[in-house]
């Protein structure tokens, strides 16, 4: 979809939320810029705060090939920085932690993370016959490390393959990080 098509497609949903007591709109698993830009435009027209969550491949890039910093910068440029914040979802921390290491100011726009339990690629997960739950404790520790790199990561959760064990491990690891620096 083009940005205009995405705005037209998602606009009715955003207007529905805007007509309720919803606080904001969140769009997850964004694969390419135009859809993200269209959703932000629809949210802006409805005066709804919006969070955009990009998914990343094992190389730390969007499926479209764009880098995360480019995706955030171009979305902000096209929408005058309207998104309240950005997130990463549907990717394992090992797929993108290098992207956050040594990065400059753009990472301040990242506030959330909903990672996959599995280290497998999207293509591998698509053909998997069994759920790969990975290691909940290790995932929690990876969240803690990501928070150390990026303290603005405060909206946390899980994506594909996660369950209550992963969420508990994430909470435990990040709570200790907050208490112990």
C-alpha positions in Angstrom: 0.0 0.0 0.0 1.0 3.5 -0.6 0.9 5.9 2.4 -2.4 7.4 1.1 -3.9 3.9 0.7 -2.8 2.9 4.1 -4.3 6.1 5.6 -7.6 5.3 3.8 -7.6 1.7 4.9 -6.7 2.3 8.6 -8.6 5.5 8.9 -11.9 4.0 9.8 -10.3 1.9 12.6 -8.5 4.9 14.0 -11.7 7.0 13.9 -13.5 4.2 15.8 -10.9 4.3 18.5 -11.0 8.1 18.6 -14.8 8.0 19.2 -14.2 5.9 22.4 -12.2 6.5 25.5 -9.2 4.9 24.0 -6.0 6.7 25.0 -3.9 5.9 21.9 -3.5 3.8 18.8 -0.7 1.2 18.4 0.2 -0.4 15.1 2.4 -3.5 15.3 4.5 -5.5 12.9 5.1 -2.8 10.4 7.1 -4.2 7.5 7.6 -1.0 5.4 7.4 2.7 5.7 4.4 3.7 3.7 1.9 1.7 5.8 3.4 3.2 9.0 3.2 6.7 7.5 -0.4 6.2 6.5 -1.4 5.0 9.9 0.3 7.9 11.5 -1.5 10.3 9.1 -4.8 8.7 10.0 -4.1 9.0 13.7 -3.1 12.6 13.4 -6.3 13.5 11.5 -8.2 12.0 14.4 -6.0 13.6 17.1 -5.1 10.2 18.5 -1.6 9.6 19.9 0.0 6.7 18.0 2.9 4.2 18.6 4.4 2.5 15.6 6.1 -0.9 16.0 8.4 -2.1 13.3 9.4 -5.7 12.8 13.0 -6.6 11.9 14.6 -9.5 10.2 17.7 -11.4 11.5 19.9 -8.7 9.9 18.3 -6.0 12.0 16.5 -4.5 9.0 12.8 -4.2 8.1 11.5 -6.8 5.6 11.5 -3.9 3.1 15.3 -3.6 3.6 15.2 -0.3 5.4 17.3 0.2 8.5 15.4 0.9 11.7 17.0 4.4 12.0 15.9 5.2 8.5 12.4 3.9 9.1 12.0 6.1 12.2 13.6 9.1 10.6 11.5 8.9 7.4 8.3 8.3 9.3 9.0 11.3 11.5 9.9 13.4 8.5 6.7 12.5 6.7 4.5 13.1 9.8 6.3 16.0 11.5 7.3 13.6 14.3 3.7 12.8 15.2 4.2 9.3 16.7 4.4 9.3 20.4 7.1 6.7 20.2 8.3 3.7 18.3 8.7 0.0 19.2 10.2 -3.2 17.9 8.2 -6.3 17.8 8.1 -9.8 16.2 11.9 -10.2 16.2 14.3 -11.8 18.7 16.8 -9.5 20.5 19.7 -11.2 18.8 18.3 -9.9 15.5 18.7 -6.3 16.4 20.8 -5.7 19.5 23.7 -4.7 17.4 21.6 -2.0 15.8 21.2 -0.4 19.2 24.8 -0.6 20.2 26.6 2.6 19.7 23.6 4.2 18.0 23.1 7.9 18.3 20.0 10.0 19.3 17.4 8.3 17.1 17.2 5.5 19.6 15.6 7.9 22.1 12.4 7.5 20.0 12.3 3.8 20.9 10.1 3.2 24.0 8.9 -0.4 23.5 9.8 -3.9 22.8 7.8 -7.1 22.2 10.3 -9.7 21.1 9.8 -13.2 19.8 10.8 -16.1 22.0 12.6 -17.8 19.1 15.9 -16.9 17.5 14.6 -18.3 14.2 14.0 -16.1 11.2 10.4 -15.2 10.1 10.9 -17.6 7.1 11.9 -20.4 9.5 9.0 -19.7 11.8 6.6 -19.7 8.9 7.4 -23.3 8.1 7.9 -24.6 11.6 5.6 -27.4 12.7 6.2 -26.8 16.4 6.2 -23.7 18.5 9.7 -22.6 19.4 9.5 -21.1 22.9 13.2 -20.4 23.2 14.6 -19.8 26.7 12.4 -17.5 28.9 15.2 -16.7 31.4 17.7 -15.9 28.6 15.1 -13.7 26.9 14.6 -11.8 30.2 18.3 -11.3 30.5 18.4 -10.0 26.9 15.7 -7.5 27.7 17.7 -6.3 30.7 20.8 -5.8 28.4 18.7 -3.9 25.9 17.3 -1.7 28.6 20.9 -1.0 29.7 21.7 0.0 26.1 18.5 1.9 25.7 17.0 3.1 29.1 13.9 4.5 27.3 12.6 0.9 26.7 9.8 0.9 29.2 6.9 -0.6 27.3 7.7 -4.3 27.4 5.9 -7.5 26.4 6.2 -10.6 24.3 5.4 -11.6 20.8 5.5 -14.9 18.9 6.2 -17.9 21.1 6.0 -16.0 24.4 3.8 -16.9 27.3 3.5 -16.1 31.0 6.9 -17.7 31.7 8.6 -15.2 29.3 6.7 -12.2 30.7 7.6 -13.3 34.3 11.3 -13.6 33.3 11.2 -10.2 31.5 9.7 -8.6 34.6 12.1 -10.2 37.0 15.2 -9.3 34.9 14.2 -5.7 34.2 13.0 -5.1 37.7 16.4 -6.2 39.1 18.0 -4.0 36.5 16.0 -1.0 37.6 16.7 -1.6 41.3 20.4 -2.3 40.7 21.2 0.0 37.9 
